[in-house]
Amino acid sequence: MTTMCDTNNDGTIDECESFDCVVEIENSWRSTYCPDYGFAYCDCPFTVRECDIMTWNCVDIMYNTEAAWVSWNLNGDDVIDW
């Protein structure tokens, strides 16, 4: 038996499938209660296949994006105004 969270249908639910399932549930809630707000798009931060020591995992990408956001979000409106 598979569940909605077992996205690869292997009969188990790993950390990333759990994470993705919570994102899916959040987006379902947003669709019902605040459809104009938009959906959350979140990549699983738990496991990432790395090709060498210099690659970033999802946590690295998150920290680097947050650091860059400080200089991109110049007027504090939480969007990039080019």
N, C-alpha and C positions, 0 to 999 in steps of 0.2 A: 504494500500500500504506500502510495506517495502522498505527501502533503504539499500545500501551496508553497512552502518554504524550501522544499527539496528541489531546487532548480535544475540540478544535473541528473535527477531521478536515479540516484545510486542507493536510495534507501536510508541515507543518513543526512543529517543537517550539520554542516560544519560552521565555524565562526563567521565566515563571510556570508554564507547563506542566511544565517540568523540576522546579521547586520543588514543585508539587502532586504530581508523580509520586514524588518522594522521600518526601513525607509519606504517600502511599498505601503505599509499600513499608514504611515504618516501622510503619504501622498493621497491615499484614499480619504483620510480625514480632511485634508486640505480641499480636496475636490468637492466634498460635501459642504463644509462649513465656511470656506473662504476661497472660492474658485478663482477669484481675481488675483490672489496673492502669488500663485505659481507653485510649482512642485520643487521639492528638495532633490538635488542630485549629489549623491555622496558615494564615492568609491570606498570599498572596504579597506580600512587601514591595517587589518590584522596580518595578512600575508601577501607578499608581492614577490614574484619571481624576479630575481636580480641576475644580471648578466656579468657584472664585475663590481669591484669595490667602490667605484665612483658613481654608481647609479643611485637614484633617490627612491625611497619607498614612499608610500602615501603620506606618512607622518612628516617626512622631510619636505614633501611638496606643500603640505599644509603650513608648516613653519615658514618656509621660504615665501609662500604667497602672502601670509600675514605680514611678514617683514616688508615685502614690496608694496603691500596695500597702503602702508603708512605714507609712502611717497606718491602713490597714485591717487589716493582719495583726498585731494588737496582741499576741497571745500567742506568735507565732512558729511556729504549727502549720501554716502555709501554707494556711489556709482562712479565710474571713471568718465570724466568729462574731457575729451581730447580737443 
